[in-house]
Amino acid sequence: MIERHEEWSDLAPMYVLGGLEAEEVAAFEAHMANCEACRQEVRELQEVTGFLPLAAEPVAPPPGMRARVLGNVLGHVQESAEAKPAAALHSLKHPWCFRRILRRSTHVRRSPGQACRR
């Protein structure tokens, strides 16, 4: 059991980022019910966590990554279709949506009158 306040305070960043186990979350929330300092620290940390993705420098994907990803996706769909032709079509909850995602990812544009059929 945690006895010193600094130990509770050390849990605040992990609490905000979702890095605590369920029992640690319950204990920390019980502590915060009676500790204004920890509640304030959590509020402050929550304000800045939304900006964390913006703090990282953008990184270009490695050459060929798009082709590999699309090849894996299309290969998986093809394997499923060969193994179970009828079931493969039903395995995609919304095949029209899948086509739309593929079309966008390959930058193929259709005119407004050429919408995906459901």
C-alpha positions as CSV (number, residue, x, y, z in Angstrom):
1,M,0.0,0.0,0.0
2,I,1.2,3.5,-0.9
3,E,1.9,5.6,2.2
4,R,3.7,8.7,0.9
5,H,1.9,11.4,-1.2
6,E,4.8,11.5,-3.6
7,E,4.2,7.9,-4.6
8,W,0.5,8.7,-5.3
9,S,1.6,11.8,-7.3
10,D,4.0,9.6,-9.3
11,L,1.0,7.6,-10.6
12,A,-0.8,10.6,-12.1
13,P,1.0,10.6,-15.5
14,M,0.4,6.8,-15.9
15,Y,-3.2,7.3,-14.8
16,V,-3.8,10.0,-17.4
17,L,-2.1,7.9,-20.2
18,G,-4.0,4.8,-19.3
19,G,-1.0,2.9,-18.1
20,L,-2.2,1.6,-14.7
21,E,-3.7,-1.8,-14.0
22,A,-7.3,-1.9,-12.9
23,E,-6.5,-2.3,-9.2
24,E,-4.1,0.6,-9.4
25,V,-6.7,2.8,-11.2
26,A,-9.3,2.0,-8.4
27,A,-6.8,2.8,-5.7
28,F,-5.7,6.0,-7.4
29,E,-9.2,7.2,-7.9
30,A,-10.1,6.5,-4.3
31,H,-7.0,8.5,-3.3
32,M,-8.1,11.4,-5.6
33,A,-11.5,11.5,-4.0
34,N,-9.7,13.0,-1.0
35,C,-6.7,14.7,-2.6
36,E,-7.2,18.0,-4.3
37,A,-3.5,18.1,-5.3
38,C,-3.7,14.9,-7.3
39,R,-7.0,15.9,-8.9
40,Q,-5.4,19.2,-10.0
41,E,-2.3,17.4,-11.3
42,V,-4.5,15.0,-13.3
43,R,-6.5,17.9,-14.8
44,E,-3.3,19.6,-15.8
45,L,-1.9,16.5,-17.4
46,Q,-5.1,15.8,-19.3
47,E,-4.9,19.3,-20.8
48,V,-1.4,18.6,-22.3
49,T,-1.8,15.0,-23.4
50,G,-3.9,16.1,-26.4
51,F,-0.8,17.9,-27.7
52,L,1.6,15.0,-27.4
53,P,1.1,13.8,-31.0
54,L,2.0,17.3,-32.2
55,A,5.2,17.3,-30.2
56,A,6.8,14.6,-32.4
57,E,8.5,15.3,-35.6
58,P,6.7,13.9,-38.7
59,V,8.5,10.9,-40.1
60,A,8.2,9.8,-43.7
61,P,7.2,6.2,-44.2
62,P,9.9,3.9,-45.6
63,P,9.9,3.5,-49.4
64,G,7.5,0.8,-50.6
65,M,5.5,0.7,-47.4
66,R,2.2,1.7,-49.1
67,A,2.7,-1.1,-51.7
68,R,3.5,-3.7,-49.0
69,V,0.5,-2.7,-46.9
70,L,-1.9,-2.8,-49.8
71,G,-0.4,-6.0,-51.1
72,N,-0.9,-7.6,-47.7
73,V,-4.5,-6.4,-47.5
74,L,-5.4,-7.4,-51.0
75,G,-3.5,-10.7,-50.6
76,H,-5.5,-11.5,-47.4
77,V,-8.8,-10.7,-49.1
78,Q,-7.8,-12.9,-52.1
79,E,-6.8,-15.8,-49.9
80,S,-10.1,-15.6,-48.1
81,A,-12.0,-15.5,-51.3
82,E,-10.2,-18.6,-52.6
83,A,-10.7,-20.5,-49.4
84,K,-14.4,-19.7,-49.0
85,P,-15.8,-17.8,-52.0
86,A,-19.3,-17.1,-50.6
87,A,-18.2,-16.6,-47.0
88,A,-15.4,-14.2,-48.1
89,L,-17.9,-11.7,-49.4
90,H,-19.8,-11.8,-46.2
91,S,-16.7,-11.6,-44.0
92,L,-16.5,-7.9,-44.7
93,K,-19.2,-6.2,-42.8
94,H,-19.5,-3.4,-45.3
95,P,-17.7,-4.4,-48.6
96,W,-18.7,-1.0,-50.1
97,C,-16.8,0.8,-47.4
98,F,-13.8,-1.4,-47.9
99,R,-13.8,-0.5,-51.6
100,R,-14.0,3.2,-50.7
101,I,-11.0,2.9,-48.4
102,L,-9.0,1.1,-51.0
103,R,-10.0,3.7,-53.7
104,R,-8.9,6.6,-51.4
105,S,-5.7,4.9,-50.4
106,T,-4.7,4.4,-54.1
107,H,-5.8,7.9,-55.0
108,V,-8.3,6.7,-57.6
109,R,-11.0,9.4,-57.8
110,R,-14.4,8.9,-59.3
111,S,-16.8,11.5,-60.5
112,P,-19.7,12.5,-58.1
113,G,-22.1,10.4,-60.3
114,Q,-19.9,7.3,-59.9
115,A,-20.5,6.6,-56.2
116,C,-19.9,3.2,-54.7
117,R,-22.9,0.9,-54.9
118,R,-23.9,-0.8,-51.7
